């Protein structure tokens, strides 16, 4: 399932790059027919494509990108002469803020009754943050980085059971997660115009009984996420 999702993401990204590249090439050569609207290949459409792709893989952050793209496409589609982006661009910040509030609401409902150290909650916006966890009962959590960087150290922690999930949202930012050597990391995040790397050395001689699984879910858009070890 994971490989199929990754292949679908790469296929859609490749198709989008081909279409946009072909458009700009033909435009430079004056070969674009007049009936093709110019706004179909603007930054607004990129946001719409990202949003639809994320929603297709059941990621709620897609509403954020889809809403921003559609809103700023409306003046081109319906011709609103008094619409000026410089007046309305703060709506992007508002939309991001609403997305963060909703994520924190989900976190609060899940953390209820848990110790703070047992649940990972890290948010970085227009800045950087570092936090280390040493709980021996980590249950997962969420990491958000928007125009910023987040560094979460789990090398001295142990998970509750054999598997936990960390949900990440990285938008024009970076996430770095340090994990113990015996953890197996499975990336199931949505990555577009970004990257995800596991920079740890290969672990050897780990028995199935000692193997712990960390699943990374969420979205990485115009950013990067890295897994590091000790």
N, C-alpha and C positions, 0 to 999 in steps of 0.2 A: 504493500500500500504506500509506504513512504517513498520507494523508488518511483512508483507511478506518479505520485504527486509532484516530485521533483522534476520528472521528465516533462510533465504537463506545464509546469512553471517555465522551464527552459524553452519549451516549444512556443508558448505564448510570447515570451520575451523576445525570442528570435524573430518571430513573425512581426512583432511590433517594430523592432529595429529595422527589418527589411522594408516595411512600409514607410516608416519615417525617413530612412535613408534614401529610398527611391524617390519620395516626394521632393526632398531638398535637392537631390541631384537633378531631377527634371525641372525644378523651379530655376535652378542656376542656369539651365540650358534653355529656358523660356519654352518649355514643352508642356507646361501644365494647362489643361483645358480650362476655359473661363468658368465652366459650370461646377468645378470642384471648389468648395468654400475653403478659404485659407485657414479658417479657425479649426478645421478638422485636424490640423497638425500643429496646434499650439500647445503650450504647457498645460492649458486647461484640459485638453484631451488626454494628455499623459496621466493626469490625476484621475480622470474618469476610467481609463484603462486599468490603472492600478486598483482603484476601488472595486470595479467589477471583478477583477481577478481575485481579489481578497475575499469578496463576498461569495464567489464561486467555490472557494475552499473553506467557507464557514468561518471567516474571521471578521469580527464585528468592526474592527478598525477600518474596514472597507467603506463604511458609511461616511467616515470622516473625509477620505479622499474623494469619494464619489460626490459628496455634497459640495465640497470646495470647487471641484471641476465643473459641475453642472451650474452652480451659481455664477461663476465668472464666464461661462459660455452663453448665458441668457442674453446679455446685451448684443452679442454678435448674431445670435439666432433671430431675435425679435427686434433688433435695432433700437436700442435705447440711447438716444443721443446725449442725454444728461448724465449717463452713468460714467463715473471715473474711478478707475481701479485705486488710485491714490486715496480716495475717500473711503473705500470699502475693504481694503486689504486687511484691516484689523480683524475682520470676521474670521480670517485664518487662525489668528491667535485665540479667538473665542472658541472656535471649533476644536482646536487642540486642547484648550482648557476643559471643555465639556467632556472630551474623551478621557482626559486624566481623571476628572471627578468620577466618571462612571467606573473606571478601572479601580479607583480607591474604594468605591462603594462595594465592588465585588470582593476586594481584599478584606474589607471590614467584616463582611458577612462570613467569610471563610476563616478569618483569624479569631472570631469570637470564641472565647473559652481557651485559646491557646496562649502560651507564653510568647512574648515578642521574639525571642531568640529562635523559636521553633518554626517561624514563618518568615520567609525572605520578602522584604518590602523595600525597594530602593528606587527612588525617582530622581533624575537629574535633568534640569531644564536650563539651557543657556549657562551651563557650568559643569563642574565635575564633582563626583562624590566617590568615597571609598568606604567600604564597610566590611568587617570581618565577622564571621559567625563561628562559634565554637560549640553550638548545641549538639548533643548526641541524639537528638530526636527531630531533625529537620524534616518538615512535611512538604516542602516545595515553596512556591511563592511567585512574585511578579517583579520584573525589572523594567523600568521605563527610562529611556534616554532620548530626549528631544533637543536637538542643537546642543548636545552636551555629551559627557562621557561618564560611564558608571563602571566601577571596579568592585566586584564582589568576591571575597575570599572565603572559600568553603573547605580549605585544605585541612582544617582542624575540626571539621564537623563530621557527623555521621547521620545518615538518613534514617527515617522511621520506616522500617520494613525494607523491602528489596528494590523499591522503585518510587521515585518522586517526579513531579512535573514542575518546571519553571517556565512561566509565560513571559516572553520578552516583547517589548515594543521599542524599536530603534528607528528613529526618523531623523535623518541628518545628524546622526550621532554614533556613538560606539559603546558596546557592552563587552566587558572582559570578565570572565568567570573562571576563577581558579578552583579546581576540584581535586580530591584525593586521587592517587594513582590507580586505585583499584575500582574506580567508577567507570562504567561504560556509558558514554554519551551518545544519545541518538537524536539527531537533528530533524525535527518535523516542522521547523519554522518556515514561514513564507518569505522568501528572499527575492527581491527585485531591485535592480539597480543598486545592489549592495553585495555583501559577502559574508560567509560564515566559515570559520576555520577552526579546526581542532589542532593546536600546535603542540600537544603533548607527545612525548615519545611513546612508542608502542609498548603497552603493558604485556608481559609474558608470564607464563606459569600461574595464571589465575584460575582457580577452580570455579566451577559453576556455583558451588555453595557460597563462595565469598564474593561473587560478582554482584555489584550494585548498579542499577540502571537509572540514569538521569535523562529524562526526555525534555528537550527544548522545544517549546511551541511558541506561537506568536508571529510577529512580523518584523522583518528587517528591510527598510526602504530607504534608499539613498544613505546607507550607513554600513556598519560592520559589526560583527559579533565574533569573539574569539574565546576558545576554551584553552586554558593553560593549566599546567600541573606543577607539582613541586620537584 
